[in-house]
């Protein structure tokens, strides 16, 4: 979101966030990149938990990688792309075993 890291960009982001949204009951997962200090400047508390954060980063990394692969070879129409992405989403959620879910699919995990 910012071209640089540190307390000042983190504090600016949190200031805008608190101005626009009620975040009193919000759990904020942060890394150590200035957010702990920035949170305390705004009388907010942060929970430093890399497990949840790492899962989300892995998910975004996977999505980004797959989008990059798709864009490198896909030369068809938008409707064809949407159709292919719907099929892929269906396959990914219902048939493809997920290592992070001990071999279950996301659909199985949600339904169990």
Jmol script that loads the backbone (N, CA, C; Angstrom):
load data "model"
ATOM      1  N   UNK A   1       0.817  -1.192   0.000  1.00  0.00           N
ATOM      2  CA  UNK A   1       0.000   0.000   0.000  1.00  0.00           C
ATOM      3  C   UNK A   1       0.861   1.255   0.000  1.00  0.00           C
ATOM      4  N   UNK A   2       2.052   1.140   0.522  1.00  0.00           N
ATOM      5  CA  UNK A   2       2.965   2.265   0.541  1.00  0.00           C
ATOM      6  C   UNK A   2       4.276   1.849  -0.106  1.00  0.00           C
ATOM      7  N   UNK A   3       4.980   2.815  -0.658  1.00  0.00           N
ATOM      8  CA  UNK A   3       6.266   2.498  -1.282  1.00  0.00           C
ATOM      9  C   UNK A   3       7.371   2.338  -0.249  1.00  0.00           C
ATOM     10  N   UNK A   4       7.101   2.740   0.978  1.00  0.00           N
ATOM     11  CA  UNK A   4       8.105   2.571   2.025  1.00  0.00           C
ATOM     12  C   UNK A   4       7.451   2.001   3.275  1.00  0.00           C
ATOM     13  N   UNK A   5       8.283   1.460   4.155  1.00  0.00           N
ATOM     14  CA  UNK A   5       7.801   0.846   5.382  1.00  0.00           C
ATOM     15  C   UNK A   5       8.207   1.690   6.573  1.00  0.00           C
ATOM     16  N   UNK A   6       7.603   1.401   7.690  1.00  0.00           N
ATOM     17  CA  UNK A   6       8.000   2.080   8.912  1.00  0.00           C
ATOM     18  C   UNK A   6       6.805   2.589   9.683  1.00  0.00           C
ATOM     19  N   UNK A   7       7.097   3.301  10.734  1.00  0.00           N
ATOM     20  CA  UNK A   7       6.055   3.775  11.643  1.00  0.00           C
ATOM     21  C   UNK A   7       5.184   4.848  10.996  1.00  0.00           C
ATOM     22  N   UNK A   8       5.783   5.808  10.296  1.00  0.00           N
ATOM     23  CA  UNK A   8       4.993   6.912   9.726  1.00  0.00           C
ATOM     24  C   UNK A   8       3.949   6.449   8.714  1.00  0.00           C
ATOM     25  N   UNK A   9       4.299   5.619   7.714  1.00  0.00           N
ATOM     26  CA  UNK A   9       3.262   5.133   6.799  1.00  0.00           C
ATOM     27  C   UNK A   9       2.200   4.299   7.508  1.00  0.00           C
ATOM     28  N   UNK A  10       2.630   3.494   8.478  1.00  0.00           N
ATOM     29  CA  UNK A  10       1.682   2.672   9.224  1.00  0.00           C
ATOM     30  C   UNK A  10       0.726   3.555  10.021  1.00  0.00           C
ATOM     31  N   UNK A  11       1.246   4.582  10.664  1.00  0.00           N
ATOM     32  CA  UNK A  11       0.415   5.498  11.445  1.00  0.00           C
ATOM     33  C   UNK A  11      -0.554   6.263  10.541  1.00  0.00           C
ATOM     34  N   UNK A  12      -0.083   6.662   9.355  1.00  0.00           N
ATOM     35  CA  UNK A  12      -0.955   7.372   8.417  1.00  0.00           C
ATOM     36  C   UNK A  12      -2.100   6.469   7.964  1.00  0.00           C
ATOM     37  N   UNK A  13      -1.790   5.222   7.656  1.00  0.00           N
ATOM     38  CA  UNK A  13      -2.821   4.264   7.258  1.00  0.00           C
ATOM     39  C   UNK A  13      -3.834   4.060   8.381  1.00  0.00           C
ATOM     40  N   UNK A  14      -3.359   3.840   9.590  1.00  0.00           N
ATOM     41  CA  UNK A  14      -4.261   3.610  10.718  1.00  0.00           C
ATOM     42  C   UNK A  14      -5.101   4.842  11.028  1.00  0.00           C
ATOM     43  N   UNK A  15      -4.527   6.020  10.871  1.00  0.00           N
ATOM     44  CA  UNK A  15      -5.291   7.250  11.093  1.00  0.00           C
ATOM     45  C   UNK A  15      -6.466   7.326  10.120  1.00  0.00           C
ATOM     46  N   UNK A  16      -6.196   7.091   8.836  1.00  0.00           N
ATOM     47  CA  UNK A  16      -7.277   7.121   7.841  1.00  0.00           C
ATOM     48  C   UNK A  16      -8.294   6.021   8.112  1.00  0.00           C
ATOM     49  N   UNK A  17      -7.822   4.876   8.523  1.00  0.00           N
ATOM     50  CA  UNK A  17      -8.714   3.752   8.823  1.00  0.00           C
ATOM     51  C   UNK A  17      -9.659   4.098   9.970  1.00  0.00           C
ATOM     52  N   UNK A  18      -9.126   4.683  11.029  1.00  0.00           N
ATOM     53  CA  UNK A  18      -9.959   5.034  12.185  1.00  0.00           C
ATOM     54  C   UNK A  18     -10.906   6.185  11.872  1.00  0.00           C
ATOM     55  N   UNK A  19     -10.546   7.033  10.922  1.00  0.00           N
ATOM     56  CA  UNK A  19     -11.438   8.132  10.527  1.00  0.00           C
ATOM     57  C   UNK A  19     -12.633   7.620   9.721  1.00  0.00           C
ATOM     58  N   UNK A  20     -12.422   6.596   8.929  1.00  0.00           N
ATOM     59  CA  UNK A  20     -13.465   6.096   8.034  1.00  0.00           C
ATOM     60  C   UNK A  20     -14.295   4.961   8.610  1.00  0.00           C
ATOM     61  N   UNK A  21     -13.739   4.200   9.546  1.00  0.00           N
ATOM     62  CA  UNK A  21     -14.407   2.987  10.014  1.00  0.00           C
ATOM     63  C   UNK A  21     -14.357   2.881  11.529  1.00  0.00           C
ATOM     64  N   UNK A  22     -15.363   2.235  12.087  1.00  0.00           N
ATOM     65  CA  UNK A  22     -15.372   1.908  13.503  1.00  0.00           C
ATOM     66  C   UNK A  22     -14.634   0.584  13.656  1.00  0.00           C
ATOM     67  N   UNK A  23     -13.451   0.636  14.228  1.00  0.00           N
ATOM     68  CA  UNK A  23     -12.643  -0.574  14.324  1.00  0.00           C
ATOM     69  C   UNK A  23     -12.437  -1.009  15.773  1.00  0.00           C
ATOM     70  N   UNK A  24     -13.346  -0.597  16.651  1.00  0.00           N
ATOM     71  CA  UNK A  24     -13.203  -0.936  18.065  1.00  0.00           C
ATOM     72  C   UNK A  24     -13.154  -2.431  18.312  1.00  0.00           C
ATOM     73  N   UNK A  25     -13.948  -3.212  17.599  1.00  0.00           N
ATOM     74  CA  UNK A  25     -13.992  -4.659  17.804  1.00  0.00           C
ATOM     75  C   UNK A  25     -13.222  -5.430  16.745  1.00  0.00           C
ATOM     76  N   UNK A  26     -12.330  -4.758  16.050  1.00  0.00           N
ATOM     77  CA  UNK A  26     -11.588  -5.369  14.957  1.00  0.00           C
ATOM     78  C   UNK A  26     -10.276  -5.944  15.461  1.00  0.00           C
ATOM     79  N   UNK A  27      -9.981  -7.160  15.035  1.00  0.00           N
ATOM     80  CA  UNK A  27      -8.682  -7.749  15.340  1.00  0.00           C
ATOM     81  C   UNK A  27      -7.733  -7.368  14.219  1.00  0.00           C
ATOM     82  N   UNK A  28      -6.633  -6.773  14.569  1.00  0.00           N
ATOM     83  CA  UNK A  28      -5.665  -6.323  13.578  1.00  0.00           C
ATOM     84  C   UNK A  28      -4.429  -7.207  13.698  1.00  0.00           C
ATOM     85  N   UNK A  29      -4.142  -7.939  12.646  1.00  0.00           N
ATOM     86  CA  UNK A  29      -2.946  -8.770  12.599  1.00  0.00           C
ATOM     87  C   UNK A  29      -1.852  -7.979  11.908  1.00  0.00           C
ATOM     88  N   UNK A  30      -0.723  -7.860  12.544  1.00  0.00           N
ATOM     89  CA  UNK A  30       0.348  -7.014  12.018  1.00  0.00           C
ATOM     90  C   UNK A  30       1.664  -7.766  12.012  1.00  0.00           C
ATOM     91  N   UNK A  31       2.592  -7.221  11.241  1.00  0.00           N
ATOM     92  CA  UNK A  31       3.960  -7.703  11.363  1.00  0.00           C
ATOM     93  C   UNK A  31       4.703  -6.675  12.217  1.00  0.00           C
ATOM     94  N   UNK A  32       5.965  -6.848  12.353  1.00  0.00           N
ATOM     95  CA  UNK A  32       6.715  -5.949  13.230  1.00  0.00           C
ATOM     96  C   UNK A  32       7.190  -4.699  12.498  1.00  0.00           C
ATOM     97  N   UNK A  33       6.703  -4.461  11.303  1.00  0.00           N
ATOM     98  CA  UNK A  33       7.180  -3.356  10.477  1.00  0.00           C
ATOM     99  C   UNK A  33       6.636  -1.991  10.855  1.00  0.00           C
ATOM    100  N   UNK A  34       6.663  -1.631  12.094  1.00  0.00           N
ATOM    101  CA  UNK A  34       6.221  -0.311  12.524  1.00  0.00           C
ATOM    102  C   UNK A  34       4.796  -0.263  13.020  1.00  0.00           C
ATOM    103  N   UNK A  35       4.042  -1.317  12.791  1.00  0.00           N
ATOM    104  CA  UNK A  35       2.637  -1.284  13.178  1.00  0.00           C
ATOM    105  C   UNK A  35       2.419  -1.360  14.674  1.00  0.00           C
ATOM    106  N   UNK A  36       3.265  -2.067  15.407  1.00  0.00           N
ATOM    107  CA  UNK A  36       3.077  -2.140  16.854  1.00  0.00           C
ATOM    108  C   UNK A  36       3.140  -0.737  17.454  1.00  0.00           C
ATOM    109  N   UNK A  37       4.132   0.047  17.065  1.00  0.00           N
ATOM    110  CA  UNK A  37       4.270   1.420  17.558  1.00  0.00           C
ATOM    111  C   UNK A  37       3.136   2.290  17.054  1.00  0.00           C
ATOM    112  N   UNK A  38       2.794   2.147  15.779  1.00  0.00           N
ATOM    113  CA  UNK A  38       1.716   2.945  15.200  1.00  0.00           C
ATOM    114  C   UNK A  38       0.386   2.647  15.879  1.00  0.00           C
ATOM    115  N   UNK A  39       0.122   1.391  16.180  1.00  0.00           N
ATOM    116  CA  UNK A  39      -1.113   1.026  16.880  1.00  0.00           C
ATOM    117  C   UNK A  39      -1.176   1.691  18.247  1.00  0.00           C
ATOM    118  N   UNK A  40      -0.078   1.665  18.963  1.00  0.00           N
ATOM    119  CA  UNK A  40      -0.087   2.282  20.296  1.00  0.00           C
ATOM    120  C   UNK A  40      -0.287   3.796  20.208  1.00  0.00           C
ATOM    121  N   UNK A  41       0.178   4.428  19.153  1.00  0.00           N
ATOM    122  CA  UNK A  41      -0.049   5.874  18.965  1.00  0.00           C
ATOM    123  C   UNK A  41      -1.531   6.199  18.830  1.00  0.00           C
ATOM    124  N   UNK A  42      -2.306   5.236  18.336  1.00  0.00           N
ATOM    125  CA  UNK A  42      -3.746   5.447  18.145  1.00  0.00           C
ATOM    126  C   UNK A  42      -4.573   4.747  19.214  1.00  0.00           C
ATOM    127  N   UNK A  43      -3.934   4.367  20.316  1.00  0.00           N
ATOM    128  CA  UNK A  43      -4.607   3.663  21.410  1.00  0.00           C
ATOM    129  C   UNK A  43      -5.301   2.397  20.923  1.00  0.00           C
ATOM    130  N   UNK A  44      -4.676   1.710  19.997  1.00  0.00           N
ATOM    131  CA  UNK A  44      -5.176   0.440  19.492  1.00  0.00           C
ATOM    132  C   UNK A  44      -4.197  -0.647  19.912  1.00  0.00           C
ATOM    133  N   UNK A  45      -4.682  -1.855  19.990  1.00  0.00           N
ATOM    134  CA  UNK A  45      -3.771  -2.952  20.302  1.00  0.00           C
ATOM    135  C   UNK A  45      -3.692  -3.871  19.095  1.00  0.00           C
ATOM    136  N   UNK A  46      -2.547  -4.425  18.899  1.00  0.00           N
ATOM    137  CA  UNK A  46      -2.344  -5.344  17.792  1.00  0.00           C
ATOM    138  C   UNK A  46      -1.913  -6.688  18.316  1.00  0.00           C
ATOM    139  N   UNK A  47      -2.231  -7.693  17.572  1.00  0.00           N
ATOM    140  CA  UNK A  47      -1.871  -9.053  17.949  1.00  0.00           C
ATOM    141  C   UNK A  47      -0.873  -9.546  16.921  1.00  0.00           C
ATOM    142  N   UNK A  48       0.330  -9.789  17.367  1.00  0.00           N
ATOM    143  CA  UNK A  48       1.377 -10.258  16.474  1.00  0.00           C
ATOM    144  C   UNK A  48       1.295 -11.778  16.396  1.00  0.00           C
ATOM    145  N   UNK A  49       0.706 -12.280  15.318  1.00  0.00           N
ATOM    146  CA  UNK A  49       0.507 -13.718  15.154  1.00  0.00           C
ATOM    147  C   UNK A  49       0.858 -14.069  13.718  1.00  0.00           C
ATOM    148  N   UNK A  50       2.031 -14.630  13.533  1.00  0.00           N
ATOM    149  CA  UNK A  50       2.493 -14.920  12.183  1.00  0.00           C
ATOM    150  C   UNK A  50       1.777 -16.091  11.540  1.00  0.00           C
ATOM    151  N   UNK A  51       1.149 -16.957  12.326  1.00  0.00           N
ATOM    152  CA  UNK A  51       0.479 -18.120  11.728  1.00  0.00           C
ATOM    153  C   UNK A  51      -0.626 -17.674  10.776  1.00  0.00           C
ATOM    154  N   UNK A  52      -1.571 -16.853  11.240  1.00  0.00           N
ATOM    155  CA  UNK A  52      -2.664 -16.396  10.382  1.00  0.00           C
ATOM    156  C   UNK A  52      -2.142 -15.532   9.243  1.00  0.00           C
ATOM    157  N   UNK A  53      -1.199 -14.665   9.550  1.00  0.00           N
ATOM    158  CA  UNK A  53      -0.650 -13.769   8.548  1.00  0.00           C
ATOM    159  C   UNK A  53       0.055 -14.563   7.463  1.00  0.00           C
ATOM    160  N   UNK A  54       0.815 -15.567   7.846  1.00  0.00           N
ATOM    161  CA  UNK A  54       1.546 -16.368   6.862  1.00  0.00           C
ATOM    162  C   UNK A  54       0.602 -17.150   5.955  1.00  0.00           C
ATOM    163  N   UNK A  55      -0.511 -17.626   6.494  1.00  0.00           N
ATOM    164  CA  UNK A  55      -1.495 -18.318   5.657  1.00  0.00           C
ATOM    165  C   UNK A  55      -2.059 -17.373   4.601  1.00  0.00           C
ATOM    166  N   UNK A  56      -2.371 -16.152   5.006  1.00  0.00           N
ATOM    167  CA  UNK A  56      -2.919 -15.184   4.048  1.00  0.00           C
ATOM    168  C   UNK A  56      -1.882 -14.795   3.003  1.00  0.00           C
ATOM    169  N   UNK A  57      -0.649 -14.583   3.428  1.00  0.00           N
ATOM    170  CA  UNK A  57       0.390 -14.232   2.466  1.00  0.00           C
ATOM    171  C   UNK A  57       0.617 -15.363   1.465  1.00  0.00           C
ATOM    172  N   UNK A  58       0.575 -16.599   1.928  1.00  0.00           N
ATOM    173  CA  UNK A  58       0.728 -17.744   1.034  1.00  0.00           C
ATOM    174  C   UNK A  58      -0.428 -17.799   0.027  1.00  0.00           C
ATOM    175  N   UNK A  59      -1.621 -17.516   0.508  1.00  0.00           N
ATOM    176  CA  UNK A  59      -2.786 -17.500  -0.370  1.00  0.00           C
ATOM    177  C   UNK A  59      -2.625 -16.429  -1.454  1.00  0.00           C
ATOM    178  N   UNK A  60      -2.249 -15.213  -1.061  1.00  0.00           N
ATOM    179  CA  UNK A  60      -2.061 -14.138  -2.039  1.00  0.00           C
ATOM    180  C   UNK A  60      -0.913 -14.453  -2.989  1.00  0.00           C
ATOM    181  N   UNK A  61       0.139 -15.073  -2.475  1.00  0.00           N
ATOM    182  CA  UNK A  61       1.256 -15.454  -3.325  1.00  0.00           C
ATOM    183  C   UNK A  61       0.805 -16.462  -4.377  1.00  0.00           C
ATOM    184  N   UNK A  62       0.001 -17.430  -3.966  1.00  0.00           N
ATOM    185  CA  UNK A  62      -0.499 -18.443  -4.892  1.00  0.00           C
ATOM    186  C   UNK A  62      -1.398 -17.813  -5.949  1.00  0.00           C
ATOM    187  N   UNK A  63      -2.315 -16.952  -5.526  1.00  0.00           N
ATOM    188  CA  UNK A  63      -3.213 -16.290  -6.479  1.00  0.00           C
ATOM    189  C   UNK A  63      -2.416 -15.447  -7.460  1.00  0.00           C
ATOM    190  N   UNK A  64      -1.465 -14.679  -6.979  1.00  0.00           N
ATOM    191  CA  UNK A  64      -0.642 -13.836  -7.847  1.00  0.00           C
ATOM    192  C   UNK A  64       0.133 -14.668  -8.852  1.00  0.00           C
ATOM    193  N   UNK A  65       0.722 -15.765  -8.389  1.00  0.00           N
ATOM    194  CA  UNK A  65       1.483 -16.642  -9.273  1.00  0.00           C
ATOM    195  C   UNK A  65       0.578 -17.201 -10.369  1.00  0.00           C
ATOM    196  N   UNK A  66      -0.618 -17.623  -9.985  1.00  0.00           N
ATOM    197  CA  UNK A  66      -1.516 -18.219 -10.979  1.00  0.00           C
ATOM    198  C   UNK A  66      -2.048 -17.178 -11.961  1.00  0.00           C
ATOM    199  N   UNK A  67      -2.293 -15.981 -11.500  1.00  0.00           N
ATOM    200  CA  UNK A  67      -2.720 -14.915 -12.408  1.00  0.00           C
ATOM    201  C   UNK A  67      -1.597 -14.597 -13.392  1.00  0.00           C
ATOM    202  N   UNK A  68      -0.366 -14.532 -12.886  1.00  0.00           N
ATOM    203  CA  UNK A  68       0.774 -14.271 -13.774  1.00  0.00           C
ATOM    204  C   UNK A  68       0.907 -15.361 -14.836  1.00  0.00           C
ATOM    205  N   UNK A  69       0.741 -16.603 -14.427  1.00  0.00           N
ATOM    206  CA  UNK A  69       0.813 -17.705 -15.400  1.00  0.00           C
ATOM    207  C   UNK A  69      -0.305 -17.605 -16.426  1.00  0.00           C
ATOM    208  N   UNK A  70      -1.497 -17.296 -15.951  1.00  0.00           N
ATOM    209  CA  UNK A  70      -2.631 -17.167 -16.865  1.00  0.00           C
ATOM    210  C   UNK A  70      -2.386 -16.049 -17.872  1.00  0.00           C
ATOM    211  N   UNK A  71      -1.936 -14.905 -17.395  1.00  0.00           N
ATOM    212  CA  UNK A  71      -1.721 -13.756 -18.278  1.00  0.00           C
ATOM    213  C   UNK A  71      -0.592 -13.990 -19.274  1.00  0.00           C
ATOM    214  N   UNK A  72       0.340 -14.864 -18.928  1.00  0.00           N
ATOM    215  CA  UNK A  72       1.470 -15.083 -19.834  1.00  0.00           C
ATOM    216  C   UNK A  72       1.083 -15.882 -21.076  1.00  0.00           C
ATOM    217  N   UNK A  73      -0.024 -16.647 -21.008  1.00  0.00           N
ATOM    218  CA  UNK A  73      -0.361 -17.439 -22.191  1.00  0.00           C
ATOM    219  C   UNK A  73      -1.797 -17.243 -22.678  1.00  0.00           C
ATOM    220  N   UNK A  74      -2.661 -16.625 -21.919  1.00  0.00           N
ATOM    221  CA  UNK A  74      -4.067 -16.513 -22.307  1.00  0.00           C
ATOM    222  C   UNK A  74      -4.259 -15.405 -23.332  1.00  0.00           C
ATOM    223  N   UNK A  75      -4.826 -15.733 -24.453  1.00  0.00           N
ATOM    224  CA  UNK A  75      -5.020 -14.750 -25.525  1.00  0.00           C
ATOM    225  C   UNK A  75      -6.450 -14.804 -26.053  1.00  0.00           C
ATOM    226  N   UNK A  76      -7.407 -15.124 -25.207  1.00  0.00           N
ATOM    227  CA  UNK A  76      -8.768 -15.314 -25.658  1.00  0.00           C
ATOM    228  C   UNK A  76      -9.656 -14.167 -25.172  1.00  0.00           C
ATOM    229  N   UNK A  77     -10.946 -14.276 -25.421  1.00  0.00           N
ATOM    230  CA  UNK A  77     -11.891 -13.225 -25.067  1.00  0.00           C
ATOM    231  C   UNK A  77     -12.138 -13.173 -23.563  1.00  0.00           C
ATOM    232  N   UNK A  78     -12.739 -12.062 -23.106  1.00  0.00           N
ATOM    233  CA  UNK A  78     -13.068 -11.924 -21.686  1.00  0.00           C
ATOM    234  C   UNK A  78     -14.070 -12.981 -21.241  1.00  0.00           C
ATOM    235  N   UNK A  79     -15.072 -13.248 -22.055  1.00  0.00           N
ATOM    236  CA  UNK A  79     -16.070 -14.243 -21.667  1.00  0.00           C
ATOM    237  C   UNK A  79     -15.432 -15.631 -21.556  1.00  0.00           C
ATOM    238  N   UNK A  80     -14.518 -15.941 -22.452  1.00  0.00           N
ATOM    239  CA  UNK A  80     -13.817 -17.215 -22.383  1.00  0.00           C
ATOM    240  C   UNK A  80     -12.950 -17.283 -21.124  1.00  0.00           C
ATOM    241  N   UNK A  81     -12.316 -16.183 -20.787  1.00  0.00           N
ATOM    242  CA  UNK A  81     -11.498 -16.126 -19.581  1.00  0.00           C
ATOM    243  C   UNK A  81     -12.356 -16.331 -18.347  1.00  0.00           C
ATOM    244  N   UNK A  82     -13.493 -15.654 -18.279  1.00  0.00           N
ATOM    245  CA  UNK A  82     -14.403 -15.814 -17.129  1.00  0.00           C
ATOM    246  C   UNK A  82     -14.880 -17.260 -17.003  1.00  0.00           C
ATOM    247  N   UNK A  83     -15.220 -17.863 -18.110  1.00  0.00           N
ATOM    248  CA  UNK A  83     -15.676 -19.251 -18.111  1.00  0.00           C
ATOM    249  C   UNK A  83     -14.570 -20.177 -17.593  1.00  0.00           C
ATOM    250  N   UNK A  84     -13.354 -19.967 -18.071  1.00  0.00           N
ATOM    251  CA  UNK A  84     -12.231 -20.774 -17.629  1.00  0.00           C
ATOM    252  C   UNK A  84     -11.972 -20.582 -16.131  1.00  0.00           C
ATOM    253  N   UNK A  85     -12.021 -19.329 -15.650  1.00  0.00           N
ATOM    254  CA  UNK A  85     -11.793 -19.057 -14.234  1.00  0.00           C
ATOM    255  C   UNK A  85     -12.880 -19.681 -13.356  1.00  0.00           C
ATOM    256  N   UNK A  86     -14.123 -19.669 -13.808  1.00  0.00           N
ATOM    257  CA  UNK A  86     -15.200 -20.346 -13.051  1.00  0.00           C
ATOM    258  C   UNK A  86     -14.923 -21.845 -12.943  1.00  0.00           C
ATOM    259  N   UNK A  87     -14.504 -22.444 -14.046  1.00  0.00           N
ATOM    260  CA  UNK A  87     -14.181 -23.879 -14.025  1.00  0.00           C
ATOM    261  C   UNK A  87     -13.001 -24.168 -13.103  1.00  0.00           C
ATOM    262  N   UNK A  88     -11.993 -23.313 -13.181  1.00  0.00           N
ATOM    263  CA  UNK A  88     -10.832 -23.505 -12.323  1.00  0.00           C
ATOM    264  C   UNK A  88     -11.219 -23.369 -10.852  1.00  0.00           C
ATOM    265  N   UNK A  89     -12.025 -22.372 -10.512  1.00  0.00           N
ATOM    266  CA  UNK A  89     -12.468 -22.172  -9.133  1.00  0.00           C
ATOM    267  C   UNK A  89     -13.227 -23.398  -8.641  1.00  0.00           C
ATOM    268  N   UNK A  90     -14.093 -23.940  -9.486  1.00  0.00           N
ATOM    269  CA  UNK A  90     -14.847 -25.134  -9.120  1.00  0.00           C
ATOM    270  C   UNK A  90     -13.895 -26.312  -8.865  1.00  0.00           C
ATOM    271  N   UNK A  91     -12.942 -26.514  -9.757  1.00  0.00           N
ATOM    272  CA  UNK A  91     -11.959 -27.592  -9.593  1.00  0.00           C
ATOM    273  C   UNK A  91     -11.138 -27.374  -8.322  1.00  0.00           C
ATOM    274  N   UNK A  92     -10.626 -26.165  -8.132  1.00  0.00           N
ATOM    275  CA  UNK A  92      -9.751 -25.858  -6.996  1.00  0.00           C
ATOM    276  C   UNK A  92     -10.473 -26.081  -5.667  1.00  0.00           C
ATOM    277  N   UNK A  93     -11.723 -25.658  -5.583  1.00  0.00           N
ATOM    278  CA  UNK A  93     -12.464 -25.760  -4.325  1.00  0.00           C
ATOM    279  C   UNK A  93     -13.045 -27.140  -4.052  1.00  0.00           C
ATOM    280  N   UNK A  94     -13.336 -27.910  -5.100  1.00  0.00           N
ATOM    281  CA  UNK A  94     -14.057 -29.166  -4.886  1.00  0.00           C
ATOM    282  C   UNK A  94     -13.261 -30.431  -5.168  1.00  0.00           C
ATOM    283  N   UNK A  95     -12.216 -30.370  -5.978  1.00  0.00           N
ATOM    284  CA  UNK A  95     -11.513 -31.587  -6.383  1.00  0.00           C
ATOM    285  C   UNK A  95     -10.022 -31.613  -6.042  1.00  0.00           C
ATOM    286  N   UNK A  96      -9.373 -30.486  -6.012  1.00  0.00           N
ATOM    287  CA  UNK A  96      -7.924 -30.447  -5.813  1.00  0.00           C
ATOM    288  C   UNK A  96      -7.578 -30.564  -4.332  1.00  0.00           C
ATOM    289  N   UNK A  97      -6.861 -31.613  -3.921  1.00  0.00           N
ATOM    290  CA  UNK A  97      -6.456 -31.737  -2.520  1.00  0.00           C
ATOM    291  C   UNK A  97      -5.529 -30.581  -2.129  1.00  0.00           C
ATOM    292  N   UNK A  98      -5.721 -30.068  -0.939  1.00  0.00           N
ATOM    293  CA  UNK A  98      -4.947 -28.936  -0.475  1.00  0.00           C
ATOM    294  C   UNK A  98      -3.996 -29.403   0.627  1.00  0.00           C
ATOM    295  N   UNK A  99      -2.717 -29.166   0.432  1.00  0.00           N
ATOM    296  CA  UNK A  99      -1.710 -29.612   1.387  1.00  0.00           C
ATOM    297  C   UNK A  99      -1.925 -28.970   2.759  1.00  0.00           C
ATOM    298  N   UNK A 100      -2.299 -27.705   2.797  1.00  0.00           N
ATOM    299  CA  UNK A 100      -2.519 -27.018   4.074  1.00  0.00           C
ATOM    300  C   UNK A 100      -3.742 -27.549   4.811  1.00  0.00           C
ATOM    301  N   UNK A 101      -4.623 -28.245   4.098  1.00  0.00           N
ATOM    302  CA  UNK A 101      -5.823 -28.817   4.712  1.00  0.00           C
ATOM    303  C   UNK A 101      -5.687 -30.326   4.880  1.00  0.00           C
ATOM    304  N   UNK A 102      -4.479 -30.802   4.976  1.00  0.00           N
ATOM    305  CA  UNK A 102      -4.193 -32.235   5.136  1.00  0.00           C
ATOM    306  C   UNK A 102      -4.834 -33.100   4.057  1.00  0.00           C
ATOM    307  N   UNK A 103      -4.789 -32.630   2.823  1.00  0.00           N
ATOM    308  CA  UNK A 103      -5.296 -33.403   1.698  1.00  0.00           C
ATOM    309  C   UNK A 103      -6.778 -33.223   1.406  1.00  0.00           C
ATOM    310  N   UNK A 104      -7.472 -32.459   2.242  1.00  0.00           N
ATOM    311  CA  UNK A 104      -8.898 -32.184   1.980  1.00  0.00           C
ATOM    312  C   UNK A 104      -9.005 -31.067   0.959  1.00  0.00           C
ATOM    313  N   UNK A 105     -10.181 -30.940   0.389  1.00  0.00           N
ATOM    314  CA  UNK A 105     -10.455 -29.801  -0.483  1.00  0.00           C
ATOM    315  C   UNK A 105     -11.060 -28.690   0.369  1.00  0.00           C
ATOM    316  N   UNK A 106     -11.010 -27.440  -0.096  1.00  0.00           N
ATOM    317  CA  UNK A 106     -11.639 -26.362   0.659  1.00  0.00           C
ATOM    318  C   UNK A 106     -13.132 -26.626   0.924  1.00  0.00           C
ATOM    319  N   UNK A 107     -13.836 -27.201  -0.054  1.00  0.00           N
ATOM    320  CA  UNK A 107     -15.260 -27.507   0.133  1.00  0.00           C
ATOM    321  C   UNK A 107     -15.456 -28.525   1.244  1.00  0.00           C
ATOM    322  N   UNK A 108     -14.637 -29.564   1.274  1.00  0.00           N
ATOM    323  CA  UNK A 108     -14.739 -30.558   2.345  1.00  0.00           C
ATOM    324  C   UNK A 108     -14.469 -29.932   3.697  1.00  0.00           C
ATOM    325  N   UNK A 109     -13.503 -29.050   3.764  1.00  0.00           N
ATOM    326  CA  UNK A 109     -13.153 -28.400   5.019  1.00  0.00           C
ATOM    327  C   UNK A 109     -14.295 -27.532   5.550  1.00  0.00           C
ATOM    328  N   UNK A 110     -14.958 -26.833   4.661  1.00  0.00           N
ATOM    329  CA  UNK A 110     -16.074 -25.965   5.061  1.00  0.00           C
ATOM    330  C   UNK A 110     -17.281 -26.790   5.476  1.00  0.00           C
ATOM    331  N   UNK A 111     -17.533 -27.878   4.757  1.00  0.00           N
ATOM    332  CA  UNK A 111     -18.731 -28.695   5.043  1.00  0.00           C
ATOM    333  C   UNK A 111     -18.579 -29.577   6.267  1.00  0.00           C
ATOM    334  N   UNK A 112     -17.351 -29.844   6.703  1.00  0.00           N
ATOM    335  CA  UNK A 112     -17.132 -30.705   7.871  1.00  0.00           C
ATOM    336  C   UNK A 112     -17.066 -29.933   9.164  1.00  0.00           C
TER     337      UNK A 112
END
end "model"
wireframe off; spacefill off
backbone 0.3
color backbone group
